Amino acid sequence: MAINKNHEFEELDGVKCGIVEKNVSPSRVDFLRALLTINGYTVVVVPSPAPKVALPKEGEEPTAVVAPETFTVGVTDYTFNSINAVFGRSLKTSNGHVVTLAYWNQKEAESHDEIPYYESQN
């Protein structure tokens, strides 16, 4: 277990991995796998454990809970930290642009190289 929540690692499929994200959708898995593979990481994906469900009280009918299919995504480099990778500008897209926060969060379809605040000439 990690010292803090910003740098988690655990064993996925018998391999010690740095956790990229937990409880992600299949489409997010595809995005992360492609991006991290381009950047030289070996990606490990496992199904997330089912959420815990409260037991019904005595005399109540149990209700069926359908949990969405989610996954845990990790990389074999257990020192990987997604926050440091994005803000440290160390990840690149397939066309060579720096991965921005908006691109990482899939709010933009393309990553636009931004000039870091510390390099801008104000």
N, C-alpha and C positions, 0 to 999 in steps of 0.2 A: 504494500500500500504506500501511497505517496505521502510526503511530508505535508503538502498542501494540495488543494484541488486544481491548481494550475499545472501540475506535473504529475499525472497519474500513470502508473504502469501496472500491468498484471499479466498473468499467463493466459494466452489465448491459443487453444489447440496445442498445448504443450510447449509453446514458444513464449519467452518473456518479451513483452511488447510495450511500447509507449502508446498509451491510449490517445487516439486522435479525437474521436467523438463516440458517445454512447447513445443508444436508442434512436438511431437514424433510419430513415426510410430507404427502401431499395434504390430509388432514384438518386438519393444523396450518396449512397454507397458507390454507385457507378461514377458519380462526379469525383468523389474523393479518391477512389481507386485510380482513376485515370490521371488525375492531377499529381498524386503522390508518386505514382510509377514513373511519370515523366521526369520527376525530380530525383529519381534514383532510389526510392524507398521500396522495400518489400512490404506489401500490404497484407494484413491478415484480417479476415472478416468472419465473425461468428454471430449466430443468432443471440439476441439479448434474452436474458431470462424473463419468463412471464411475470407480470406484475403480481404482487401479493393481493389477494382478495379477502376481504373480511368475511368470516363465516356467518351464515344467517343465524339469527336468534332462534331460540327454541320455539317451534310452532310456525315459523315463517318458511315460505317456499324459497328454495335457492333460486337465484336468478343467474342466467347464463351471461357471462362476461366475455365479450369477444375483444381480445386485445389486438391492436394492429401489429403486423409483422415488422419488427425492428431489429437492428443489428448493432453490434459494437465493432468499431473500426480501429485497428491498431497498426503500428509499423514495427518491424523487428529492431529498429534502432530505438531502444528504450529510453534514450536521452531526448528523443524528439518532443518538442513542446509546440503545439500549434500556434499559440499566442506569440511566442518568440519568432517562429518561422514567418508569420504574416507581417508582424510589425518590424522584424529585423530584415524584411525584404529579401529573404533567402529563397523563396519559392518562385518559380517561373511557370508561365503558361506554355502551351505547346508551340506558340508562335514567338516565344522569347520575352514576353512582357512580364514585369514584376506582378505578382499576385497581390491585389489590393484587398482590403477588408470587405468591400462590397462584392468583389468577385468571389472571395472565399465563402461568403454567406449566400451566394447565388442571387444577389440582388441586381447584378449586372451580368449580361451575357459575355462581355469582353472586359478584360482588365486594361485599364488605361493607366499608363505609367504616370504617377503623380510625383511632383517634386516634393520631397519631404520638407516639412515645415522648417527644419533646421538648415536647409540649403536654400530656401527662398530668400530673395534679396528685398527685404522690406525696409 
